[in-house]
Amino acid sequence: MKRISLLLILMCNLMIAQNNTHTIAFVADIHLLDIYADYENFEGLPVPGQSQKAKIRTMQAQLHSTRLFNENYFVLKAVLDDIAQRGIKLVAFPGDYTDDGQPLNIEGLAKILKKYEQQYGISFFITTGNHDPVAPYNTSGGKPDFLGKNGKEQAIFSNVLSLPLEERNDVLVEPKLEKAGYKFILHSLSEFGFFPKQKYSYWETPFSSYSYQDYSFRKAEKEATLANRTYAINDSLEIPDASYLVEPVKGLWLLAIDGNSYLPRKNGGFSSASIGYNQTVDHKKHLFSWIKKAAQNAQKLNKKLIAFSHYPAVDFNDDASPQLKIFLGEKKWQLERVPKERIAKILIEAGIKLHFAGHMHINDTGKRDYKNGHFLVNIQTPSLAAYIPGYKILKLDKNTAEVETIAIKEVPRFDELFPLYKTEHDYLKKSNLKTWNIDILNSKNYHDFTQYHLENLVDLRFLPNDWDPEFEAYVSGLTASDLYNIVAENPQIETEFSEWTGRDMILDFYKIRNADKLAFQDIPSQRLSDYKKIIEAKKQHQLSKSQNKNAQKLSQFLGIFDKFLNGLPANHFRIDLETGEVFSINNKQ
């Protein structure tokens, strides 16, 4: 009998432990283009083996962008299949689920999510990104670089009247390529957190008048209309705020923060929301008051609170942003998007401890700690549309949070559009136009494809736009031994290095910046060891100001690289929710 009683106690404790554990997947920056949507005036291109015709952007456009456009259609389904197979029932999207909030892509996303909701019982929770919506209200949209017949570009816009006269020739019109505002997006995706459901234990917005104690679905439904969820920008303009708090399962609160803010321009339209909290903190003060109230209520009611927004709350460059400003310049590297220190301070004082974000298409963990349990851990979720593609899984129990990054390698049909890209490349070559590196079409899997994408992006955009050309040429031609001899105090000491050049180091620098230690799988271990030797030699010998400018910039570059190599764990780690300590679950991080 004693054994039976003990077994019952153990089983009860196990059930309690299970009930106190929550698992949520975070999927960011999908930038979905519904490549098989129906267009009014563009039938698309035939795809070998498919009955439907594809409407895609050119490879040239993809290789000049920080994200892919076309393959995301296949990747989203592969990721949702993976999530379903793991039995995860809660999925959060920290924004940019489309590339400009076009109705046809919003509708395509809703169709996909409804399928997984119905088939697997998955509940989705979405917040806004700077690409959805681009502006608070509908505006004209479209792109000049869809892939047309015979490999040529085809411009498709929602309204040709918005284009200069000289650009209207040969432009196709597709009304559903406009950039939708809050009203269309929230109502089209209403089932995915933006509005209350009877099955939720609780749901509110920054404008709700009820409390947890007197909550009812009817009250929430009545107050959830967009008319009740606006804030004043000036005396004549009010803008919706899509933020909400939801309790999808007992004991868990998800705080979906609409970090978008828009300022009217003098010549019409609105400023971009892309700098995130740096702008929002001054123009949506009601939002931060509500965040503090939500965190206080979560503590009182013993709820586990997880915040997510599109925008980072902590420096996402492993605290190397000050050095990057010196190395590249203040307006390079998207440094205007780095959150100011007061953002983390405000969120910490509000009581937020865990914050998931996207926006930057990188894998990273950042932290601010004011001791005595006052801390904020910001977890950057990688994009599905960039190197290394992946998503995050959060396992939350009473005192700890475990975060695992799931890298995506194999994606069914990822190469389905390659024959169309080959036609594009042939056209560019035949027309004596600048071509892209066709080696990307040799990709064996989606991981390889995104790696080729990043390498092309470095060549075509990042180096020309951000780097001092003289320094880039200088570093690219150096060998490992050259680099060591420049920075070492005693270069005559014999040190062996593997064969690589500064050009390889620059590419690896961007890989690590994007993927953190996930990128180590794509860098020879000996080369990583060489980097550490060179960086250590640089630390031992501070280059004097009398040395040439390139040597000085090399010192700056190595200092930044050192921070990228030694940031907080970002792949698989655990967070102590009492102390804020972040520690790796394996030794490779």
N, C-alpha and C positions, 0 to 999 in steps of 0.2 A: 504493500500500500504506500510506503514511504517513497519507493521508486516511482510509482505512478504519480504521486503528488508532486515530486520533484520535476518529473517530465512535464506535467501540466504547467508548472510555474515557468519552466524554461520556454515552453511553447508560447505562453502568454507574453513573456518578455520579448520573444522574437517577433511576435505579432505587433507589439507596441513599437519596437525598433523599426520594423518595416513601415508602419504607419507614419513614423516620424522622419522617414527618408523620402525625399522627392527628387525626381530626375527630370531635367529640362534640357532640350537641345536648342542651341542658338545658331541660326542660319542667317548670315548677313550678306548684303551686297550681291544679290542674285543678278540684278540688271537684266531681267528677263525680256527677251524679244520673242514673241510667239511667232516663230518662223513659218508656221503652217496656218496662220490666221487667214481669213478671207478679206481681201481688199476690194474696194469698189472698182478701181480703175487700173489695177496691176495684177496680172494673173500669176506672176512669179516665174521661177525657173524650174524646169523638170529636173528631178533628182533621180539618178539611177536606182532602181529597185523600189521607188516610192510612187504611190498613185497621186499624192498631193504635190503641189508645186511650192517651192520655197521662196520666201521673201526675206532676204538677208542683206547685211551690210558687207562691203568689200573687205577682203583681207587687208588691203592697204589701210582702211579705216581702223581695223582692229589693232594693227601693229603700231599705230600712232596714238593709241588710247591706253589709259591705265587699266582698262578692263576689256575683256572679250564681249562680243555682242551675241553671236549666233549659237555657239555651242552650249551656252547657258541653259538653253531649252532642254537639252539632254541631261545636263549635269543636275539640274534641280530634281528631275525625276529619279535619277540614280541616288541622290542624297536622301530623298524622301523614302525610297525603297530601303535604304540602309537603316534609316531611323525606324521604319516600320518593323524590319526584321529584328531589331534590338528591343522591340516592345515598348519604346518610348511613346508616351501619350501626350506630352506637353512640348510644343515647339514655339519658340519666339523668333520673330524676324526683326532685327534692329535696323530696318530701313533699307532704301534703295533696292526694293524687290523688282522694280522696273527701271528703265533707263531714262525716262522722262514723264512717267505717269500717263502714257497714252492710253485712251480707253480700250483699244484692241488688246493691249498687253495686260492691262488691269483685268479685263474680262478673261483673258487666257489664264492668268494666275488664279483667279477665283475658281475657274473650272477645274484646274489641277488640284487645288487645295480641297475643294469639296469632295473630289474623288477619294482622296486619302482620309478625309474625315469620315466619310461614309463606310469605306472599306476596312479601315484599321482603327477607327475610333480615336483618331488624333485630334487634339484641340490646338488651334493655331492662334497666336497672339502677335499682332503686328503694331509697329509704331512707324512714324514717318521718317523719310530721309530727304536730303536736299534734291533728289531726283524724283521724289513722289510725296508731295507735289513740288514742282519747280517754283510755282507761284501760288498764292492762296486761291486764285480764281483762274478759270480756263483761259489759256492763251494759245496763239497759233504755234504749231510745231511741225516737225518733219526733219529730214536729213537729205543732204545732197549726194550721199555716197552709198545708196543701195546698189546692189549688184544687178545690172540689167543684162540684156541680151548680148551675146558674143563677148562677154567679159568687160563691157563698158560700164561706167557709173550711170546710175539712174536717180535723178532727184525726185523725191516724193515729199510733198508738203500738204498740210491740212488746209491751207488757204494761200493761193498764189498772190492774192492781193496784198499780203504782208511782205512780199518780196519786191526788190527793185525791178523796174521794167526789163532791164537787160538780162535779168536772171530768170525770167518767167518762161522762156522758150524751153520746150521739151520737158517741162515739169509736170509730173502726174499729181493728181489731187486725191488725197485720202483723208476724209474728215476725221476719222478715228485716230489720226496721228497727232491731233492737237495735244497740248499739255494740259491734262485735267487738273482742276483744283480740288480743294478739300471735299466739296459736296459730292462730286462724282466718285472720288476715290473711297471716301468713308462709307458711302452707301453701297458701292459695289463690293466692298470687302467688309460689310457690316457684321458678318457672321464670325469674324476672326478677331474679336476683342474690342473693336471700336464701339460696340453697343452691348448692352447687357443681355444675358440669356437666363432663362429660368434655372438652368442647371448650375449656374455659378452660385457659390455661397455668398458672394458679395461683389459689388461693382460700383465705382464712383468716378467722378471727374473733379477737376479743381473747382468746379462751380456747384457741386452737389450740396443741397441744403440738409440732407438727412445724415444720420450717424449710423454706426455699425449696429447699435442697439435697436434702432427703430427702422432698420432697412427692410424693404420689400421690393420684389421685382417690379411691381407696378409703379412704385415711386421712382425707381431707377429709370424705367422705360420712359416715363413722362419727362424726366429732366435730361434725358440723353439727346434730345434733338439738338441739331447744330445751332439753332437759334438761341439755345441756352448755354452754349459753349463758346462764347466769343469774348475777346478782350479788345479794348480800345487802343489803337495806334496813335490816333490824334482825335480832334474834335469831330471829325466827319467820317472816320473809317474804323470799322471793327473787323477783326480777323478771327477765324476759328482756331481753337486749340484742341488738338486731338488726343491729348494726354488722358490716361485713365488708370485706375487701380482695380485689379481683379483678383478675386480668390477663387481660382478654378477648382481647387481641391482643398479640403479642410486643412487649415494651418499654414497655407502657402499664399503669400501675396506677391503678385507681379506688378511692378510699377513701370508702366509704359510711358516714357517721357517723350513728348513731342518737342524736340529741341530746335525745331525750325522757327526762325523769326524773320520777318520781312519788313524792310523799311521802304516807304514810297520814294521813288526818284523824282527829281524835279521835272524831268522830261517824260514822265510816265513810266509805268511798270514798277517793279520792286527790285530791291537789292537781292543778291543771292543769299541763301541760308547756309552756305558751305563752310563758313568759319565757325559755325556751331555755337557752343556755349559762350564763346567770347563775345558774341553779339546778343545772344538770348538773355544772358544774365542781367543786362541793362534794360531790356525791352519787354520781358515777360516776368516781372517781379512777382506777380500772382502765382506763377508756376513754382518758384522756389519756396514761397511761403507754404504752398500746398504740399510740396515734397517733405518739408519739415514736419508738417502736421501728420502726414501719412506715416512717416517713420516713428513718430511719437506714439501714434495709435497702435502701430504694429508691436511696439515694445510693451505697451500696456496690455494688449490682448494676446500677447505671446504668439505672434505670427512671425513666420520667417519671411523676411522682405528681400526681394531681389529687384534691383532697378536695371532697366535697359533703355538705351537711347541710341540714336544713330551716331551721336558724337562722342568722342573720347573726353574723359574728365581729367586725365593725367597725361603728362608728356609721354608720347608713344615712341620716342626715339631713344629709349633707354637713358633718358636725361642728358642726351648729347646735343640737344637743340641749341644751347648757347654756343657750343663749338661749331655747329653746322652754320650758324649765322656768320661766324667769322670766316669759316672755310669757303662757303659758297655765296653768302650774301643774304640779307634779311628777307628778300622777296623770292628766294629760291626754295626748292625742295618742299613746297607747300607748307612752309613754316608758319604762315599766318593761321594755319589750322591747329597749331599746337595750343592746347588750352592754357590759359594763364593760371598762375598758382592759386589765385583766389577762387577758381572754380572748385578745385578739390577741397579747399578750406570750407567753402560754403556748404558743400555736400556732406563733409565730415561733421560739421557743426549741426547739420540737419539730422544726422543719425544714419546716413547711408554708408554701408560697409562694402557691399558688392555691387559693382556696376559693369554691365556688359555693353560693348559698343562695337561699331563697325566703321564705315566711312573711309578708312585709310587703306583697306585691302591688305592688311598685314596681320601677322600673328605676334602678339606681344602681351606682356603683363607689366603694368605700372602700379606704383604704390606711393601713397603719402601717409605718414604716420606721425601723429602728435602725442603718442604714448598713452598709457593708461586706458587702452582699449579704444582710443579714438583714431581710426584709420580708414582709409579707402583703398580698395584694390580695384583697379580698372582692367578689365579683360578685353583685349582687342580680338574680335572674331575675324578670321580670314575670310576673304571673298571666295565665292564659287567661280568667279570670273577672272582670277589672277593667280599667279604663282605664290605659294603652293596652295591649291584649292582645298578647302576643308571647312569643318564646322566644329563647334564646341559642345561637349556634354557636361552639364553640371549635375553632380550628385550631392545633395544637401542633407545633412543630418543635424542633430541638435547643436553640436559644437564645431563642426568642421564642414568645409566645402571642398569637394574633389572636382577638379576641372581637367578634362581630357580633350585633346585636340585630335579629331579624326581627319586625317589627310585622305584626299580622294585621288586614287590612281587610275583605276579602271572605270570607264564610263561607256556603257553600251551605245553604239552609233555615233561616238564622238567624231569619227572621220567621215560621216555620211555626206558632208558637204565638200569634201576635198576635190572631187571632180570639177565642181563649180569654181573653186579657187584656182585650179590648174588652167581653166579657160581664161580667168582674169589675168593670170601671170603671162599666158601666151599673148594676150592682147597687148599688155603693157610692153612686152619685149618686142613684138612686131611693130609697135607704134613708136619705138625708140623713147619710151617714157621710163622714168625711174621705177625699177622693180624692187620687190622685196625678196628676202632669202627663201628660196623655194624649199630649202631643207626642212622647213616646218611641216611640210606635207609628208615627211618620212617619220613623223611621230608615231611611236608604237602604242602609246596610251595617252590619256588626257593629262597626266602629270607631265610627260615629255612635251606635250603641246603647249602647256602653260610655261614651261621652262624656255622653250624656243620663243614664245611670246615676250617674256621678260627680256631675253637677250636682244631681241630685235628692238624692243622699246628703249633699252639702254642706248643702243646705237642711234636710233632715229629720233628720240625725244629727250631723254634725260641728259646725256652728255652734251648735245648741242645747246640745250636750254639752260642747264645749271652749271656746267663746269667751265673753268678757265681753260680755253683751248690749248694754251702753251703748257700748262701743268698737266693736262690730260695726255698730251703727246709725250711729254717728258716721262711720266710714270709708266705709260703703256709700253715703252721700249725697254724698261729696266728688267733685268733678271732678278731672281731671288738674291743672288750674291751681291748684285749691285745695290739693291735696297738695303741689305744688311750692312754693307761697307759704308753707306752714306750715314746711317744712324748709329752705328756702333762706335764706342769709345776706342776700342782696340781692334780694328778690323783685320789686323794681321793674324789674329787668332783664327785658326782653321775651323770652319764650320761647314758641314755638308748640307746641301739643300736639294730638293727635287727640282725637276725642270719645269719652270713656269715663268710667266712674265707679269709685269704690272697690269697688263691688260686682263689677265686671268683674275688678278686680285680685285680689280674694279668690278668685274662681273660677279664675283663671289660676295663682294661687299653689298651689292644690291640684292643678291639672293638671301643673305643673312638678314638684311634690313627687312625684307618682305616676310620671310618665313621663320626668323629666329633660328633656333637650333634644329628645326625640321629640315633646314637647308643642308645640314651636315651630310645627309645621305647623298647629296649631289656634288660634294666636294671631296677630293681625295684626302684621306686622313693625314698623309704625310704633308700635304700642302697646308692643312690646318695647323699642323705642328710647326711648320715653317713660319706661318703668320705670327704665331705666338712668340717664337724666338726673336723675330724682327721687332715686334712690339715691345718685348722685354728689353731688348738692346736699346731701343729708343728711350725707354723709361730711365735706364741707367745713365744715359748720355743726352742731356737736354741740349738741343742744337742752339748754338749762339746766334744772336741777331746779326752777326757779321757775315753769316753764311748766306748763300743766294736765296732768292724768293722761292724757288721751287723746293729747295730743301726745307725751308720753313713750312711751306704748305704740306709737304710730305709728313712733317711732324704732326701737324694738325689732323691730317687724314688718318694717320695711325692711331692717334688718340681717340678719334671717333670710332674707328674700327674696333678698338679695344673695348669700348663701352658696348658696342653691338654684340661682341662675343661673350660678354660677361653680365648680361642683364638678368633680371629675375627669371625663374623657370616659366616657360610659356607653353610647353608641350603637354606634360602630364604632371600635375602638382596638387598639393593640398594646402588649404588656407585654414589656419586656426582662427575661428571666429571670435575668440576671446581676446587674443593678443595681436592678431593681424599677421602673424608669422607665415611666410610663404616658403614652402620647401618642396623640392622635387621628389617625385615618387620613384624615379629611377636615376641612376648615376650619370646618364648621358646628357642631362640637361644642365 
